[in-house]
Amino acid sequence: MDLKAAAQTRFETVQAQMIALSHRIHAHPEIGFEEEQASTWLAETLTDAGFAVTPGICELPTAFMARAGSGPLQLAICAEYDSLPGVGHACGHNIIAAMSVGASIATAALADELGLTVHVIGTPAEEMGGGGKILLLQRGAFAGIHAAMMVHPSPTDNATPVTLANAYFEVRYTGKEAHAAAFPERGINAADAFTVAQVAIGLLRQHIRSTDRIHGIVTRGGDAPNVIPAHTAAKYAVRAGTLDDLEDIRAKVRRCFEAGALATGASLAIVGERPPYAQLRHDPDLAAAYRRNAMALGRVFPAADDPTRPGGSTDMGNVSLALPSIHPMIGINSLPATNHQPEFAAHCITPAADKALIDGALAMAWTAIDLATDTTLRQRLLRSQG
């Protein structure tokens, strides 16, 4: 029996349904931890396909676990489905969700023959530092899993993309109101504290690594131009090549914010810090298998993936440090539009995006077959959680 042909035949029975599901999620964007419709639609689709589905796992209402098969090798296929505020599905999570469900249905048809148990883990709140996978990892959703995979839309294909460790936090300054014209000397300007901090960060950029990133937005800058601002706030993210490098740049950026408080006399509070996202560590055997399968479907990769051009960040990085994982990128032919642009969101329901959904689902299903049938790889994975 040609296992990969059988998986493809099974996927073809749900292909149109997966494309419709992708478009439906795209038309109803929901931000992190609020993905009630998307998680429900995915769970219903998997239930109809014969999976045993548990919603609201790990005390996360929009997370879920779906399971099919009873083999000893435990495979997790991760589904993301949150959107970005303002620009909707500008990172293509609608494609990820449908692609992961389609790959799981195709693989589940052969699970018992392959000695597999297929888990679909619905992972909310990947964007904006929500860290849904980190919470799921900490709370046991990945316990006993031997390998995990997902595929992410991008302008072009990349089997082993470089992503950055990442930390989000909120900065708040508190000063003192005063009449900006009549009694400015009686005020403490919390907006000036931000100005000092941002200048310090600008100067710091000369002394950071090429892979470091510092970016943020001011969420409160004051209430009236004739009142000295007493309360200001901003949301910032800091990124670096590794978790260790992240701690270094994070400390330097923190000192820039402390400088703003020191210079103006405002008080500083840094709040909302969550566990940082880790860098991705692609399992080389799984990544090579995915690349071969994607190429067999006609996907085109560069001669060598560029290790010097970092992408964004993902909480799949934390999963990849805990167990063998892959997170390749699949192209949707969107250039010059790139992730997190409204133009990219528009590309996520084009025929090229639908083709990426089909190819990504099949490449994952075929990779699952490879990891189950390659004796050396299978035994290594089984030992990894043994």
MOFENWO-V891115 format. One record per residue. SS is DSSP state (A for helix, B for strand, O for the rest). PSI is psi in degrees with one decimal (none if undefined). D_LAST is the distance of its C-alpha to the last C-alpha in Angstrom with 1 decimal. Layout:
ss,psi,d_last
SS,PSI,D_LAST
SS,PSI,D_LAST
//
This chain:
ss,psi,d_last
O,130.4,30.5
O,102.5,30.3
A,-40.1,27.2
A,-36.6,28.1
A,-37.4,31.6
A,-40.8,30.5
A,-39.8,28.5
A,-41.6,31.6
A,-42.3,33.8
A,-42.8,31.8
A,-38.6,31.9
A,-25.0,35.6
A,-20.3,36.2
A,3.9,35.0
A,-50.1,36.0
A,-36.6,39.2
A,-39.0,37.6
A,-40.2,35.0
A,-42.9,37.8
A,-38.6,39.8
A,-43.1,36.8
A,-46.1,36.5
A,-35.2,40.3
A,-44.3,40.3
A,-39.5,37.8
A,-37.3,39.7
A,-12.5,42.9
O,67.9,41.6
O,139.2,39.8
O,133.4,38.1
O,172.2,36.8
O,137.0,33.6
O,4.1,32.8
O,18.5,35.9
O,56.3,34.5
A,-44.8,35.6
A,-48.9,37.1
A,-46.7,34.5
A,-35.9,31.5
A,-45.6,33.6
A,-40.9,34.6
A,-44.8,31.0
A,-41.6,29.9
A,-40.9,32.9
A,-43.0,32.4
A,-37.7,28.8
A,-44.7,30.0
A,-26.5,32.8
O,3.1,30.3
O,7.0,28.5
O,148.7,25.6
B,117.4,24.9
B,132.0,25.7
B,110.3,25.2
B,162.5,27.6
O,36.6,27.7
A,156.2,24.1
A,33.9,23.2
A,26.7,26.9
O,106.2,27.8
O,-31.0,30.5
O,14.0,30.2
O,159.1,26.4
B,162.8,25.0
B,129.7,22.0
B,140.0,22.7
B,140.4,20.5
B,146.6,21.3
B,168.5,19.8
O,22.2,17.3
O,164.0,15.0
O,-24.9,11.3
B,118.4,11.0
B,115.6,11.7
B,131.8,14.4
B,130.5,16.5
B,119.1,20.1
B,137.6,21.8
B,127.4,25.5
O,150.1,27.9
O,12.9,31.4
O,156.8,33.2
O,-179.5,36.4
B,145.0,38.4
O,134.7,41.5
O,-38.4,44.7
O,6.4,43.4
B,-138.2,41.2
O,63.1,38.5
O,7.3,39.3
O,7.7,35.7
O,26.0,35.2
A,-18.8,32.6
A,-38.3,34.5
A,-44.2,33.4
A,-47.6,29.8
A,-51.5,29.8
A,-37.4,31.4
A,-44.0,29.6
A,-40.8,26.1
A,-44.6,27.5
A,-42.8,29.1
A,-39.6,26.0
A,-41.7,24.0
A,-42.1,26.8
A,-39.5,27.1
A,-39.5,23.4
A,-28.7,23.3
O,-21.1,26.1
O,7.4,23.9
A,-49.0,20.5
A,-37.6,20.6
A,-33.5,22.0
A,-7.2,19.2
O,38.0,16.4
B,150.2,15.8
B,123.9,15.9
B,123.8,18.0
B,129.0,18.2
B,118.7,21.3
B,114.9,21.2
B,115.4,24.7
O,101.0,24.8
O,166.0,28.2
O,55.2,30.1
O,-35.1,28.8
A,158.4,32.4
A,30.8,34.3
A,14.9,31.4
O,-35.8,30.4
O,41.1,26.7
A,-41.4,25.6
A,-32.1,22.1
A,-43.8,21.8
A,-42.5,22.8
A,-39.3,20.4
A,-46.1,17.5
A,-31.1,18.8
O,8.8,19.3
O,6.3,15.9
O,-27.9,16.8
O,7.4,13.9
O,130.4,11.2
O,-4.0,8.5
O,134.6,10.3
O,-26.1,9.0
B,150.7,12.6
B,148.8,15.9
B,156.8,19.5
B,163.6,23.1
B,137.0,26.4
B,134.4,29.3
B,149.6,33.0
B,168.9,35.0
O,-34.9,38.3
O,168.3,36.7
O,143.2,33.5
B,118.6,31.0
O,-30.5,27.6
O,67.6,26.3
O,147.8,28.5
O,126.7,28.7
O,163.6,28.5
O,147.5,29.4
B,150.0,28.0
B,139.7,30.3
B,131.2,31.8
B,149.0,34.3
B,164.8,36.8
B,138.4,40.3
B,132.6,43.2
B,130.1,46.2
B,141.7,49.5
B,124.0,52.1
O,-134.5,55.7
B,130.9,59.0
O,152.4,61.3
O,161.8,64.8
B,123.7,67.5
O,-20.7,66.7
O,-45.2,70.4
O,-40.7,72.3
O,51.8,70.0
A,-27.4,67.1
A,-15.1,67.2
A,-2.0,66.1
O,161.1,62.8
B,114.7,59.4
O,104.2,58.1
A,-24.0,54.4
A,-35.9,54.7
A,-34.2,56.0
A,-41.2,52.9
A,-38.5,50.8
A,-45.3,53.3
A,-44.7,52.8
A,-42.9,49.0
A,-35.6,49.1
A,-43.0,51.5
A,-40.0,49.3
A,-40.0,46.3
A,-41.3,48.5
A,-33.0,49.4
A,-28.0,45.8
A,-22.4,45.0
A,-21.5,46.7
A,22.8,44.1
O,164.3,40.8
O,159.0,38.4
O,-21.3,38.9
O,-4.0,35.6
O,146.5,36.5
B,139.2,37.9
B,120.9,39.9
B,150.9,41.3
B,175.8,42.5
B,145.7,45.2
B,123.7,47.8
B,-15.9,47.5
B,121.8,50.6
O,1.8,53.4
O,173.8,56.2
O,-28.8,58.4
O,144.4,61.8
O,-19.6,63.4
O,12.6,66.0
B,125.9,63.6
O,124.0,61.6
O,124.4,57.9
O,-17.8,56.4
B,121.3,53.0
B,157.3,51.0
B,155.5,47.3
B,156.4,45.0
B,130.8,41.5
B,155.0,39.9
B,141.9,36.8
B,135.3,35.7
B,153.9,33.4
B,170.5,32.2
O,-34.3,30.1
O,168.3,27.2
A,-38.2,26.5
A,-44.8,28.1
A,-33.9,31.2
A,-43.0,31.3
A,-35.9,31.8
A,-50.9,34.6
A,-31.7,36.5
A,-41.9,35.9
A,-38.5,37.7
A,-42.1,40.6
A,-39.2,41.1
A,-40.6,41.1
A,-31.6,43.9
A,-40.9,45.9
A,-35.6,45.8
A,-33.5,46.8
A,-37.9,49.7
A,-41.3,51.0
A,-43.3,51.1
A,-41.5,52.8
A,-31.7,55.4
A,-17.7,56.5
O,3.8,55.9
O,156.8,53.6
B,149.7,50.6
B,137.0,47.1
B,128.8,44.1
B,117.0,40.8
B,174.2,38.9
O,18.8,36.3
O,131.5,33.6
O,166.1,30.2
O,133.4,26.8
O,153.5,27.3
B,139.7,25.9
O,163.0,23.8
O,152.8,24.5
O,138.0,22.7
O,100.0,20.2
O,131.1,20.1
O,123.0,17.4
A,-37.1,19.9
A,-42.4,18.8
A,-40.3,18.7
A,-40.6,21.9
A,-38.9,23.6
A,-44.4,22.8
A,-45.8,24.3
A,-45.4,27.3
A,-43.6,28.0
A,-39.6,27.9
A,-39.3,30.0
A,-35.7,32.5
A,-24.0,32.8
O,1.7,34.0
O,3.7,36.5
O,145.8,35.0
O,125.1,36.3
O,153.3,34.5
O,160.3,36.2
O,-36.9,36.2
O,131.0,33.8
O,138.1,32.3
O,110.7,34.1
O,-6.0,31.9
O,-11.3,34.8
O,97.6,35.5
O,151.9,33.2
O,-140.2,33.0
O,-138.9,32.5
O,156.1,29.5
O,143.0,26.7
O,-5.4,24.2
A,-21.7,21.8
A,-40.6,21.7
A,-38.8,19.8
A,-40.6,17.2
A,-24.5,17.0
A,-17.8,16.4
A,-29.4,13.3
O,158.8,11.7
O,128.5,13.2
B,159.5,16.5
B,153.6,20.1
B,62.6,23.4
B,162.1,26.2
B,142.8,29.8
B,130.7,32.1
B,142.7,35.8
O,16.4,38.4
O,48.4,41.4
O,-12.3,42.5
O,140.9,44.1
O,0.1,45.9
O,137.5,44.2
O,168.9,40.8
O,143.3,38.2
O,15.4,39.6
O,146.3,43.2
A,-30.4,45.0
A,-33.8,45.8
A,-40.2,42.1
A,-42.3,41.8
A,-32.9,44.6
A,-15.4,42.9
O,2.5,39.8
O,25.0,41.7
O,167.7,43.5
A,-34.7,43.1
A,-37.2,41.1
A,-39.7,38.6
A,-37.5,38.5
A,-38.6,37.9
A,-39.3,35.0
A,-47.3,33.5
A,-49.2,33.8
A,-41.1,32.5
A,-40.1,29.5
A,-45.7,28.5
A,-40.5,28.8
A,-38.5,27.1
A,-43.1,24.0
A,-43.7,24.1
A,-35.8,24.6
A,-37.9,21.7
A,-40.5,19.5
A,-41.2,20.9
A,-44.5,20.3
A,-24.2,16.6
A,-28.2,16.4
A,-16.5,18.8
O,109.3,18.2
A,-44.4,16.2
A,-47.0,15.3
A,-44.0,14.2
A,-46.2,12.4
A,-37.1,10.3
A,-43.8,9.7
A,-42.5,8.8
A,-38.6,6.3
A,-25.7,4.7
A,-26.5,5.6
O,14.3,3.8
O,none,0.0
//
